[in-house]
Amino acid sequence: MKNIGKLFTLDWRRLVKSPPAFLLVLALVVIPSLYCWFNVWALWDPYSNTQALTVAVYSQDQATTFNDKKIAIGSELVDQLHKNKKLGWRFVDSKQAVTEGVRSGKYYAGIVVPKSFSKDLLTIVQGKVKKPKLDYYVNEKINAIAPKITASGASTLQSTISTQFVDTVAKTLMTEFNKAGIQLDDNLPMIRRFASLVTNTNKQLPTIESYLKEVETVRSQVPELQQKLKTANEMAAYLPEVNQMANKLVKAQQYLPLVDEGGQLALQVQAKLPEVKAAGSQLQQVNDNFGTLESSVSKAVTVTQQGLSVINSVNGTLPAINQFGKSAQAAVATTKDQVLPQIESGLTVVHNAATAGLTLIATANTRLSQDLTTLNQNLADLDADTDAKQAIATLATGIAQRQQNTASVATKLAASLQQLQASYNALNNGAESTTLNQAIDQLKATSTIATKLSTQAQHLADIAPTASTTELQAQLKQLQTTADTFTQASTTLQNLGLEQSVTQLITQFKSVLNSANTTLADINKQVLPKLPSMLTNTKDLLQQAQSVLKKVQTQLPAVKQEVADANTLLNGHMSQITGGINTVAELYQNDFPTLKTKLATATAFVQNDLPGMEKELTSALDLANTKMPVLVSGLNQAHTLIQSDWPTLKVAIQKGAAAIKKGEQNVDLSALMKLLRRDAGKEANFLANPVTLNETDLYAIPTYGSQSAPFYLALCIWVGALLLGAILITEYHLPDELKETTVKQQFVARWLTFVGLGMMQALIAAVGNIVLIGTYVVDKPLYIAIAMGLSAVFVSILYSLIALFGNIGKGMGIIILVLSISGAGGNFPVVLSGKFFQMINPWLPFTYAVNALREPVGGIYWPNLWSDLWHLAAFGIGFFLFGLLLKGPIRPLIDKMHAITKKSQIME
């Protein structure tokens, strides 16, 4: 703070020591005020001089007559305008003088009264109304405001003529109404008696007419009634048969429990349709891939046989090879060639074992899909087939055994592959291969899943004979989930390319064996000890695979036919199966409850109400047969009366009402006479001017100049701050003793200098408005305080922009000024401006500045004032902090930009 004070003092000491600089600053403080004062003075009361706006007037109107009286509206209009001093009326001799004067700019506007003006105005009394027109010409090029003022004068003229016309017509009508009111008073008793008679008769006519229409309607329906009575008599003869059908209905209601049980069974079957469809999809997949399965099984049987032959051959020579290798380690060239063929034969067997193992796993996966489909079918037939549970147990036991074999094959194959890869890695001097790691892990995972599947299948087989349908469904769902996992594992294993990987590793193994770097000692140490175990494990795998595969190969033709038949039976009729079950279930769910209710209602009706109705029907028919002739005779007599006598009576009533129908019904004659006897002059004045405007001015400001003063004061404060930024500099030329001051300290010190000068500008402008111009202000101290505070806000905005961006910041200040003139709503409400200015209005500090200055001028509404002051404070503090915090970080960039700008030798 001490350095800031020294820098601030340095600024003012330099100003005082330099007379030219001091005079320039003094001018900067005073000149912005002149902008405000001159504008407010020029706009002090512009509407008091409207008589200087010249408007040409010419009347072509030709006088007309009405009731032997001369009517000349145009001449009367000109006489009235001679007395009107609101505008500068100029009375010319021709229409051309009006139009040419307006076109040349001699007159701001012109009014021409057409020839037929009076004649058109009187067409109202002739029944053919034609509105009279005034021709109005305006030159909008001369000035933006003048056309609006002259248009207001023309509208006032039109309104005056209309008011006078309405007043005259109304006065004439009310005079005639007074005469009519006297005559009406003399005949009032007779009129009332006649009106009462007509009213009473008129009240009865609708009732009479409705009765007569009903009589005619009933008479027209007599033949139909007679036919219906005949039909009813015929239906009564069928009452015994109705009773028989009613008894059958009661019996049908007794079978509803059986129908209900059938519907519930259909719903249970419908709930299992997704399982049936899933089984059909699996069965279709098995059927489509069966050919591939047959080929793979045949190939695998051949491969296992070949592998077993090789293993038997190799096993016979292994002891001799081991002994020979130990005794002939010194003769590498001779003994190595004799050992390697036997070892390579043993390696080839591992490839055969991999092929057989993969085929066995794929076959197990296919057979599992078929078995699960059969299990689902057995479960669906569980309610109808008593042997289904035993079939489920048998099938589940087979699944458990096959999956246990699959797990054993996968485990042994993984062990053989692991031993093969370990022997290779040991012989290859530590250069380990991981080619088979993924396949080994997948085989182990497949073995684990197969074991889990075998356990679950065995559990299903154990509980099947005694478990409920719900328990079997839950266990089968669990088994299906594990089977899906097994299918994914099997598919992943098949896609790993295991046979190719084994072939690749064996090739690499043989290459290392044949390498000159591999000695018989290496083979004897790293390979031969592990070979018997690997071959034994592989032999067990091949024997197990061959046993299973031969059994599968024998069963394949029968299984293939069963799969094909089952696929045709299930998938070929899937739409009929699902459609039939869904139809029955939908009928049971949607229609059966209604049918059940209606059948119960009908049964109750038959048992409780039908006997009584039969008795009542018989009695009613007897009565109808007896009274029908009497009814026909009475209706014929009424028809004769309606056709012969009613028309004459109706005409008499209508003639009696003719005199009253010319007026409105339900008229209050006393009120009408009172209305007709009112004063004609007052009534005419009311019709001409029915509404009086009661105007209340809130925050009244006497002159237009005072109203516009807040806008121009805010504008001059912004211009003053902009001039300070344009003339004064924001950087310091520091003496040696102040070289250590920081950028932020320099920023705040120079800001204080700017704010001080800006407040002087605002003080002079505000005091000048009050003292020199005489601006109307309600709260003068607050007015001056807001102006000075507003200067601090504007200076903070512009000083921060200029200090940060230099000439660009000055340009930003000018842009904000331009937008504020139109977008801040200073002279015109912003809602009258375009959408763009309405959008930017809340974001302009000028908006809140003008609003804040208006409060002490017209009268303070504190909620609005506080809102404006908070917004202005936010703008000022925000820009001040923006400049203070960014001045240091971006100073090198701004200095570089200024240096580039100076190189243009046009700008600084």
ZAGU-259262 format. One record per residue (C-alpha): x, y, z. Coordinates in steps of 0.02 Angstrom, whole numbers. Layout:
% residues N
X;Y;Z
...
***
This chain:
% residues 908
0;0;0
145;119;35
213;98;-142
39;126;-214
26;290;-118
197;345;-182
150;306;-361
-18;395;-345
70;548;-271
198;540;-411
59;554;-542
-16;712;-468
155;790;-433
202;767;-616
35;843;-673
57;997;-565
239;1022;-619
192;1019;-805
74;1164;-847
30;1096;-1022
-13;925;-950
-113;1005;-810
-213;1112;-934
-245;959;-1043
-309;858;-895
-417;1006;-843
-492;1007;-1019
-521;819;-1008
-618;847;-847
-731;983;-919
-757;938;-1103
-866;780;-1078
-988;886;-977
-1016;999;-1127
-1076;847;-1227
-1207;811;-1094
-1262;992;-1068
-1283;1035;-1252
-1386;878;-1289
-1501;902;-1139
-1522;1087;-1180
-1562;1048;-1363
-1696;921;-1313
-1765;1023;-1167
-1946;1040;-1232
-1955;996;-1419
-2144;970;-1419
-2178;1150;-1368
-2120;1206;-1541
-2231;1095;-1647
-2313;1250;-1722
-2152;1265;-1825
-2195;1101;-1913
-2283;1163;-2070
-2432;1062;-2133
-2519;1112;-2295
-2710;1106;-2299
-2826;1116;-2448
-3014;1080;-2455
-3098;1021;-2617
-3258;980;-2524
-3420;1031;-2612
-3568;1081;-2504
-3724;972;-2502
-3901;991;-2431
-3996;894;-2299
-4176;939;-2252
-4158;1103;-2350
-4002;1145;-2249
-3831;1175;-2328
-3694;1060;-2262
-3509;1105;-2296
-3397;1003;-2181
-3237;1049;-2275
-3261;1237;-2247
-3299;1210;-2062
-3142;1104;-2048
-3033;1241;-2122
-3110;1369;-2003
-3071;1259;-1854
-2890;1234;-1911
-2864;1423;-1919
-2896;1424;-1731
-2782;1273;-1697
-2603;1321;-1647
-2532;1149;-1612
-2456;1133;-1787
-2403;1260;-1919
-2555;1247;-2033
-2530;1323;-2206
-2687;1344;-2312
-2650;1329;-2499
-2755;1347;-2657
-2738;1177;-2742
-2704;995;-2715
-2547;1010;-2823
-2479;1143;-2706
-2500;1018;-2563
-2415;871;-2650
-2273;975;-2725
-2241;1065;-2561
-2230;899;-2467
-2121;820;-2602
-1998;968;-2604
-1987;975;-2415
-2070;1144;-2399
-2204;1062;-2292
-2180;914;-2177
-2353;848;-2220
-2514;893;-2309
-2702;860;-2292
-2827;867;-2436
-3016;860;-2406
-3093;769;-2558
-3241;840;-2658
-3368;712;-2593
-3321;726;-2409
-3485;807;-2349
-3589;701;-2467
-3509;539;-2407
-3532;590;-2225
-3721;607;-2249
-3743;435;-2331
-3785;366;-2158
-3960;441;-2170
-3986;364;-2343
-3955;183;-2289
-3803;162;-2404
-3657;206;-2292
-3495;264;-2374
-3356;320;-2258
-3281;490;-2303
-3092;498;-2324
-2956;627;-2292
-2801;619;-2406
-2643;633;-2300
-2469;659;-2375
-2307;652;-2276
-2123;673;-2320
-2031;549;-2207
-1863;590;-2284
-1848;759;-2197
-1843;697;-2017
-1879;540;-1917
-1990;621;-1784
-2084;753;-1885
-2193;624;-1980
-2248;548;-1814
-2301;720;-1747
-2393;770;-1906
-2476;598;-1913
-2537;629;-1736
-2611;794;-1795
-2699;708;-1940
-2767;573;-1823
-2829;709;-1704
-2915;794;-1850
-3000;632;-1900
-3053;600;-1721
-3125;776;-1704
-3231;757;-1861
-3294;586;-1804
-3338;653;-1632
-3434;803;-1702
-3527;691;-1823
-3577;566;-1688
-3632;709;-1575
-3745;784;-1709
-3824;619;-1759
-3851;567;-1579
-3932;734;-1535
-4056;716;-1681
-4100;538;-1634
-4127;578;-1450
-4244;724;-1497
-4353;605;-1598
-4348;479;-1457
-4418;611;-1337
-4570;634;-1449
-4596;446;-1459
-4586;431;-1270
-4735;550;-1245
-4845;450;-1366
-4793;287;-1286
-4846;350;-1114
-5027;385;-1171
-5053;207;-1238
-4962;116;-1098
-5114;25;-1015
-5174;-49;-1180
-4999;-100;-1232
-4971;-190;-1068
-5135;-289;-1080
-5096;-339;-1258
-4919;-387;-1214
-4981;-494;-1069
-5103;-587;-1182
-4970;-619;-1314
-4844;-675;-1183
-4961;-800;-1101
-5016;-871;-1268
-4837;-882;-1328
-4788;-978;-1171
-4919;-1113;-1208
-4881;-1134;-1393
-4723;-1241;-1371
-4813;-1357;-1251
-4964;-1376;-1365
-4855;-1404;-1517
-4753;-1538;-1426
-4909;-1630;-1371
-4981;-1628;-1546
-4818;-1691;-1619
-4813;-1832;-1493
-4992;-1881;-1538
-4949;-1886;-1723
-4790;-1984;-1685
-4884;-2113;-1584
-5018;-2128;-1721
-4885;-2155;-1854
-4812;-2295;-1749
-4977;-2387;-1725
-4948;-2510;-1870
-4777;-2550;-1800
-4848;-2573;-1626
-4981;-2689;-1694
-4848;-2791;-1785
-4740;-2800;-1629
-4891;-2856;-1527
-4922;-2991;-1654
-4740;-3045;-1644
-4747;-3044;-1455
-4899;-3157;-1458
-4806;-3276;-1573
-4653;-3274;-1460
-4761;-3318;-1309
-4796;-3485;-1393
-4610;-3526;-1384
-4596;-3505;-1195
-4584;-3696;-1164
-4436;-3708;-1283
-4356;-3557;-1197
-4368;-3648;-1032
-4281;-3801;-1107
-4136;-3693;-1172
-4125;-3608;-1003
-4103;-3776;-918
-3962;-3819;-1041
-3879;-3653;-997
-3883;-3701;-813
-3802;-3868;-853
-3667;-3783;-958
-3623;-3674;-809
-3583;-3831;-710
-3440;-3876;-830
-3348;-3710;-802
-3224;-3781;-672
-3160;-3906;-801
-3140;-3767;-930
-3049;-3663;-800
-2925;-3805;-767
-2893;-3822;-954
-2859;-3634;-969
-2735;-3638;-824
-2645;-3782;-908
-2635;-3681;-1070
-2557;-3536;-974
-2426;-3651;-898
-2383;-3719;-1071
-2376;-3541;-1140
-2251;-3493;-1004
-2136;-3631;-1067
-2143;-3577;-1250
-1978;-3478;-1239
-1893;-3637;-1178
-1971;-3737;-1320
-1914;-3607;-1448
-1738;-3606;-1374
-1733;-3795;-1385
-1792;-3784;-1566
-1651;-3662;-1608
-1522;-3775;-1527
-1592;-3927;-1616
-1585;-3837;-1783
-1403;-3791;-1753
-1360;-3971;-1710
-1448;-4035;-1865
-1359;-3908;-1977
-1186;-3952;-1909
-1206;-4143;-1901
-1112;-4176;-2062
-961;-4085;-1995
-974;-4187;-1836
-977;-4354;-1931
-823;-4305;-2031
-730;-4248;-1876
-771;-4407;-1781
-712;-4520;-1923
-551;-4422;-1939
-523;-4426;-1751
-546;-4618;-1745
-414;-4638;-1880
-295;-4517;-1795
-312;-4601;-1625
-277;-4772;-1701
-122;-4705;-1788
-64;-4620;-1630
-83;-4778;-1526
18;-4877;-1654
158;-4751;-1647
157;-4746;-1458
166;-4936;-1448
311;-4933;-1570
402;-4797;-1476
370;-4875;-1306
454;-5036;-1365
615;-4947;-1406
621;-4820;-1265
720;-4926;-1138
851;-4966;-1269
858;-4784;-1322
883;-4727;-1144
1021;-4854;-1115
1100;-4818;-1281
1099;-4633;-1251
1186;-4651;-1083
1324;-4765;-1155
1353;-4670;-1316
1361;-4489;-1265
1534;-4473;-1339
1479;-4526;-1514
1361;-4384;-1555
1364;-4398;-1744
1316;-4582;-1743
1202;-4605;-1593
1101;-4444;-1616
1038;-4500;-1786
980;-4663;-1712
887;-4582;-1566
801;-4437;-1654
677;-4535;-1765
602;-4620;-1614
585;-4455;-1520
509;-4367;-1672
383;-4508;-1690
333;-4483;-1510
312;-4295;-1538
198;-4327;-1687
82;-4429;-1576
49;-4273;-1470
-20;-4188;-1625
-137;-4337;-1654
-191;-4327;-1473
-232;-4141;-1491
-338;-4177;-1645
-431;-4318;-1558
-456;-4217;-1400
-528;-4067;-1492
-646;-4180;-1590
-704;-4266;-1431
-740;-4097;-1347
-834;-4034;-1501
-935;-4197;-1505
-976;-4178;-1321
-1036;-3999;-1352
-1149;-4056;-1495
-1219;-4202;-1397
-1247;-4086;-1248
-1354;-3970;-1354
-1458;-4119;-1412
-1477;-4185;-1235
-1534;-4017;-1168
-1665;-4004;-1305
-1730;-4176;-1257
-1731;-4127;-1073
-1836;-3973;-1110
-1959;-4078;-1209
-1973;-4204;-1068
-2001;-4063;-945
-2139;-3990;-1056
-2223;-4161;-1059
-2204;-4185;-872
-2389;-4153;-830
-2454;-4270;-965
-2319;-4408;-965
-2295;-4507;-803
-2130;-4581;-865
-2054;-4411;-904
-1964;-4397;-737
-1877;-4564;-761
-1827;-4513;-936
-1754;-4351;-866
-1654;-4448;-736
-1584;-4570;-866
-1537;-4431;-986
-1457;-4326;-847
-1351;-4478;-795
-1287;-4494;-973
-1244;-4309;-978
-1148;-4326;-814
-1045;-4475;-879
-1006;-4392;-1047
-955;-4229;-966
-843;-4322;-843
-756;-4407;-990
-740;-4237;-1076
-661;-4161;-921
-537;-4306;-911
-490;-4287;-1096
-466;-4100;-1077
-358;-4122;-923
-247;-4255;-1003
-228;-4156;-1164
-178;-4003;-1063
-48;-4108;-970
24;-4180;-1132
37;-4007;-1210
116;-3937;-1053
246;-4077;-1050
282;-4052;-1235
310;-3865;-1215
414;-3890;-1056
530;-4016;-1145
554;-3895;-1288
591;-3748;-1173
717;-3852;-1073
807;-3910;-1230
807;-3736;-1308
927;-3666;-1176
802;-3553;-1088
725;-3473;-1243
550;-3513;-1182
401;-3532;-1299
224;-3482;-1243
136;-3542;-1400
25;-3667;-1308
-6;-3567;-1148
-175;-3498;-1201
-235;-3669;-1264
-176;-3754;-1104
-269;-3625;-996
-425;-3644;-1103
-417;-3835;-1090
-406;-3822;-901
-552;-3701;-898
-653;-3816;-1011
-612;-3963;-895
-672;-3864;-744
-837;-3816;-830
-863;-3997;-889
-836;-4060;-712
-962;-3932;-645
-1084;-3981;-781
-1062;-4166;-737
-1097;-4130;-553
-1254;-4029;-592
-1318;-4162;-714
-1290;-4300;-584
-1383;-4196;-454
-1528;-4177;-576
-1529;-4365;-605
-1532;-4396;-418
-1679;-4281;-379
-1781;-4308;-539
-1891;-4453;-476
-1954;-4356;-324
-1932;-4171;-365
-2076;-4053;-410
-2093;-3971;-580
-2034;-3804;-507
-1878;-3884;-433
-1840;-3973;-597
-1862;-3811;-694
-1742;-3720;-578
-1611;-3859;-588
-1628;-3871;-777
-1610;-3682;-792
-1449;-3691;-690
-1388;-3835;-800
-1429;-3734;-957
-1329;-3585;-893
-1175;-3695;-861
-1201;-3779;-1031
-1199;-3607;-1115
-1033;-3572;-1028
-966;-3741;-1088
-1020;-3701;-1267
-929;-3534;-1259
-772;-3618;-1189
-779;-3755;-1323
-803;-3628;-1462
-659;-3523;-1396
-548;-3678;-1390
-592;-3728;-1569
-552;-3550;-1628
-378;-3547;-1549
-300;-3648;-1692
-228;-3776;-1572
-179;-3904;-1705
-79;-3773;-1800
4;-3716;-1639
54;-3896;-1595
120;-3924;-1771
221;-3764;-1759
296;-3811;-1590
337;-3989;-1646
424;-3919;-1801
525;-3802;-1690
561;-3948;-1572
628;-4055;-1716
733;-3910;-1777
814;-3893;-1606
841;-4081;-1595
928;-4082;-1763
1030;-3928;-1722
1218;-3953;-1712
1214;-3864;-1545
1104;-3999;-1469
1205;-4145;-1403
1152;-4318;-1357
1187;-4270;-1179
1061;-4130;-1192
932;-4249;-1264
971;-4381;-1134
955;-4253;-996
812;-4141;-1053
702;-4248;-1168
715;-4434;-1139
672;-4431;-954
510;-4338;-991
461;-4435;-1147
392;-4592;-1062
277;-4492;-949
217;-4385;-1094
186;-4538;-1204
98;-4631;-1063
-18;-4482;-1032
-46;-4462;-1219
-81;-4648;-1239
-212;-4642;-1101
-291;-4492;-1187
-292;-4580;-1357
-363;-4741;-1286
-501;-4648;-1194
-538;-4539;-1346
-539;-4691;-1463
-659;-4786;-1349
-779;-4639;-1339
-764;-4592;-1522
-795;-4770;-1585
-949;-4781;-1477
-1005;-4611;-1543
-965;-4664;-1722
-1074;-4818;-1701
-1219;-4714;-1631
-1204;-4569;-1755
-1321;-4636;-1893
-1462;-4668;-1771
-1430;-4503;-1680
-1426;-4410;-1845
-1595;-4480;-1894
-1667;-4440;-1722
-1602;-4262;-1732
-1674;-4239;-1907
-1843;-4310;-1855
-1850;-4206;-1697
-1799;-4050;-1793
-1935;-4079;-1923
-2066;-4115;-1790
-2023;-3966;-1679
-1961;-3827;-1794
-2071;-3879;-1940
-2228;-3855;-1835
-2166;-3719;-1717
-2285;-3585;-1783
-2436;-3702;-1767
-2383;-3753;-1591
-2353;-3576;-1527
-2504;-3507;-1619
-2623;-3636;-1547
-2558;-3620;-1370
-2559;-3428;-1377
-2736;-3427;-1447
-2802;-3540;-1309
-2708;-3442;-1174
-2769;-3274;-1243
-2948;-3339;-1250
-2933;-3399;-1070
-2857;-3235;-1007
-2963;-3110;-1104
-3129;-3189;-1148
-3156;-3328;-1022
-3178;-3212;-869
-3313;-3114;-961
-3394;-3273;-1024
-3389;-3346;-849
-3470;-3190;-775
-3603;-3180;-910
-3642;-3364;-897
-3659;-3347;-707
-3772;-3196;-730
-3877;-3287;-860
-3892;-3439;-746
-3948;-3329;-601
-4074;-3245;-715
-4143;-3412;-773
-4157;-3478;-596
-4221;-3319;-510
-4305;-3199;-633
-4364;-3299;-783
-4516;-3381;-700
-4586;-3214;-640
-4553;-3131;-808
-4650;-3267;-898
-4800;-3230;-788
-4785;-3041;-811
-4763;-3059;-999
-4919;-3164;-1015
-5022;-3038;-914
-4952;-2889;-1013
-4994;-2971;-1179
-5173;-3003;-1123
-5191;-2819;-1073
-5113;-2756;-1235
-5227;-2865;-1342
-5377;-2795;-1249
-5329;-2608;-1255
-5255;-2596;-1431
-5424;-2564;-1519
-5466;-2426;-1394
-5295;-2343;-1423
-5317;-2347;-1612
-5488;-2264;-1602
-5429;-2123;-1487
-5277;-2083;-1596
-5386;-2071;-1752
-5499;-1943;-1666
-5348;-1840;-1610
-5280;-1843;-1789
-5444;-1774;-1855
-5436;-1630;-1728
-5256;-1588;-1773
-5290;-1586;-1960
-5455;-1489;-1955
-5459;-1368;-1806
-5278;-1335;-1750
-5221;-1237;-1904
-5362;-1110;-1882
-5326;-1091;-1696
-5140;-1071;-1727
-5168;-935;-1857
-5277;-838;-1735
-5142;-844;-1602
-5009;-787;-1725
-5115;-639;-1783
-5142;-586;-1604
-4952;-585;-1577
-4908;-492;-1738
-4918;-318;-1662
-4795;-358;-1523
-4670;-462;-1625
-4600;-303;-1707
-4516;-254;-1543
-4409;-357;-1425
-4490;-478;-1303
-4485;-445;-1116
-4460;-255;-1136
-4476;-146;-980
-4590;-8;-1050
-4567;105;-900
-4379;99;-919
-4397;128;-1107
-4504;284;-1080
-4382;347;-949
-4239;323;-1072
-4334;410;-1214
-4373;562;-1104
-4191;597;-1057
-4102;757;-1104
-4054;747;-1288
-3899;856;-1270
-3824;753;-1128
-3861;588;-1212
-3784;649;-1376
-3626;704;-1284
-3615;533;-1199
-3631;439;-1364
-3498;551;-1445
-3378;534;-1296
-3428;379;-1195
-3264;362;-1101
-3165;489;-999
-2981;454;-970
-2924;475;-789
-2736;496;-803
-2616;477;-656
-2431;517;-680
-2310;415;-574
-2138;492;-553
-2189;646;-653
-2044;736;-740
-2094;908;-811
-1979;921;-965
-1916;805;-1099
-1739;869;-1069
-1746;812;-887
-1812;643;-944
-1667;618;-1065
-1534;689;-947
-1491;519;-865
-1451;444;-1035
-1339;587;-1090
-1256;600;-919
-1211;415;-925
-1153;436;-1105
-1041;584;-1060
-965;489;-912
-921;343;-1028
-850;463;-1160
-750;551;-1024
-676;386;-964
-638;339;-1145
-549;507;-1172
-445;479;-1015
-392;310;-1083
-353;385;-1254
-249;532;-1188
-167;465;-1030
-54;313;-1026
-74;162;-915
112;123;-896
235;207;-777
404;288;-813
476;254;-643
616;344;-553
756;238;-481
686;237;-305
522;157;-367
597;30;-488
556;-113;-369
367;-84;-371
264;-228;-439
151;-228;-590
-3;-244;-480
50;-94;-374
75;10;-531
-94;-48;-597
-188;3;-438
-97;171;-422
-133;225;-600
-313;162;-580
-333;280;-432
-274;425;-540
-400;379;-677
-541;359;-551
-503;526;-471
-510;617;-638
-665;521;-690
-758;568;-531
-714;751;-564
-791;733;-737
-949;656;-664
-961;788;-527
-947;933;-650
-1073;854;-771
-1203;813;-635
-1189;981;-546
-1197;1071;-714
-1358;979;-759
-1437;1040;-597
-1366;1216;-586
-1333;1271;-765
-1468;1178;-863
-1597;1168;-724
-1630;983;-742
-1772;919;-633
-1700;805;-496
-1795;741;-344
-1644;686;-241
-1496;795;-293
-1360;727;-173
-1399;547;-222
-1399;600;-405
-1222;670;-390
-1162;521;-286
-1228;394;-413
-1145;491;-555
-976;489;-468
-993;304;-422
-1043;267;-602
-884;355;-660
-780;238;-550
-866;87;-629
-843;149;-809
-661;198;-776
-628;24;-703
-697;-59;-859
-606;50;-986
-444;65;-885
-432;-125;-869
-464;-153;-1056
-338;-20;-1109
-208;-73;-981
-219;-253;-1041
-244;-233;-1229
-188;-57;-1271
-267;9;-1433
-372;-148;-1445
-444;-108;-1275
-488;68;-1335
-576;-11;-1482
-672;-123;-1363
-727;31;-1267
-791;113;-1426
-884;-46;-1476
-968;-54;-1305
-1015;131;-1325
-1093;100;-1496
-1191;-51;-1434
-1248;42;-1278
-1324;188;-1375
-1446;68;-1460
-1454;-79;-1339
-1465;4;-1168
-1641;76;-1191
-1587;254;-1155
-1706;351;-1269
-1825;213;-1328
-1884;57;-1235
-1771;-88;-1284
-1925;-195;-1324
-1950;-82;-1477
-1776;-128;-1540
-1723;-285;-1633
-1698;-455;-1554
-1508;-430;-1552
-1519;-273;-1445
-1647;-354;-1330
-1526;-500;-1308
-1373;-392;-1263
-1470;-268;-1155
-1444;-360;-988
-1257;-379;-1024
-1221;-193;-1050
-1165;-90;-898
-1246;60;-984
-1419;-19;-954
-1400;-15;-765
-1311;153;-768
-1456;243;-854
-1584;156;-743
-1489;202;-584
-1478;387;-636
-1665;392;-674
-1711;345;-495
-1656;509;-409
-1724;610;-557
-1906;551;-554
-1921;472;-382
-1835;324;-303
-1901;146;-308
-1772;65;-194
-1784;-117;-254
-1742;-62;-432
-1604;55;-375
-1519;-77;-267
-1528;-201;-411
-1447;-76;-530
-1310;-31;-404
-1269;-215;-372
-1253;-248;-559
-1141;-95;-582
-1033;-147;-435
-1015;-320;-511
-959;-244;-677
-834;-127;-593
-758;-253;-472
-756;-391;-604
-660;-288;-732
-543;-216;-599
-496;-391;-539
-483;-450;-719
-355;-316;-757
-263;-332;-591
-240;-520;-604
-198;-531;-790
-89;-375;-807
69;-466;-755
46;-635;-841
1;-567;-1012
115;-415;-1009
252;-496;-1116
123;-544;-1246
48;-368;-1250
222;-289;-1260
263;-401;-1407
101;-354;-1493
134;-168;-1465
309;-188;-1539
237;-270;-1695
106;-131;-1708
240;5;-1698
334;-74;-1842
190;-24;-1956
241;158;-1924
56;203;-1926
-1;159;-1750
75;165;-1576
***
